[in-house]
Amino acid sequence: MPGPDIRADENVLGEMSTEPTTAVHSGVEAKAERKLTVLETHGYILGRTIGSGSYATVKVASSDRHNCQVAIKIISKFQAPGDYLKKFLPREIEVVKGLKHANLIRFLQAIETTHSLLDVIRKDQHIDELRGRRWFRQLVEAVEYCHDREI
Ligand SMILES: Nc1ncnc2c1ncn2[C@@H]1O[C@H](COP(=O)(O)OP(=O)(O)OP(=O)(O)O)[C@@H](O)[C@H]1O
């Protein structure tokens, strides 16, 4: 993996939420505020795309914590094959983690995100009855649990 001028490398598994939301602050002025993305909560401000591979998109970002620019490798767990996620990617991370040389990229961290129900529906588009029934049961059980506690 090349990295001529960007020395840090970041592996991100999963997808990031970019959906905006609004929050109302107490005080004189009510101000609209955007929900932070997963990367922003880790102190990274995402920039332009600098490359793409078979299963990843690589973007440049600035890091508050590291006080430098980093490369962020974003991998969709929906799109990448199981073999890559379970075998090749962990191996790549292990190898890169062990590299400590002035002229090579340095691995900083991996962030794995989980998928929301909306992500699954967007991807699969059609939810079969078996899955729909299972999810609905889980939902009803959770609501019942809350109701039992008078919530
Ligand atoms: N640390 C980095 N610094 C700068 N650019 C990078 C860095 N890592 C990756 N890139 C850029 O992103 C591209 C995609 O990288 P990625 O590791 O996903 O795939 P690849 O190794 O090029 O190919 P493949 O997916 O087939 O193994 C690279 O070709 C390179 O241009």
The ligand as an ORCA input file, in Angstrom:
! r2SCAN-3c Opt
* xyz 0 1
  N      -1.701      5.347      3.341
  C      -2.007      5.817      2.134
  N      -1.579      7.033      1.750
  C      -1.906      7.523      0.532
  N      -2.662      6.873     -0.373
  C      -3.111      5.652     -0.057
  C      -2.817      5.051      1.210
  N      -3.401      3.840      1.228
  C      -4.019      3.689      0.049
  N      -3.851      4.763     -0.743
  C      -4.390      4.985     -2.097
  O      -5.641      4.327     -2.189
  C      -5.595      3.310     -3.182
  C      -6.416      2.119     -2.726
  O      -5.773      1.471     -1.675
  P      -6.181      0.000     -1.246
  O      -5.288     -0.444     -0.165
  O      -7.653     -0.022     -0.986
  O      -6.026     -0.865     -2.569
  P      -4.763     -1.345     -3.378
  O      -3.765     -1.926     -2.421
  O      -4.298     -0.217     -4.278
  O      -5.396     -2.438     -4.320
  P      -6.156     -3.815     -3.946
  O      -7.460     -3.483     -3.320
  O      -6.331     -4.478     -5.269
  O      -5.220     -4.559     -3.022
  C      -4.135      3.017     -3.390
  O      -3.888      2.519     -4.671
  C      -3.501      4.385     -3.166
  O      -3.633      5.167     -4.333
*
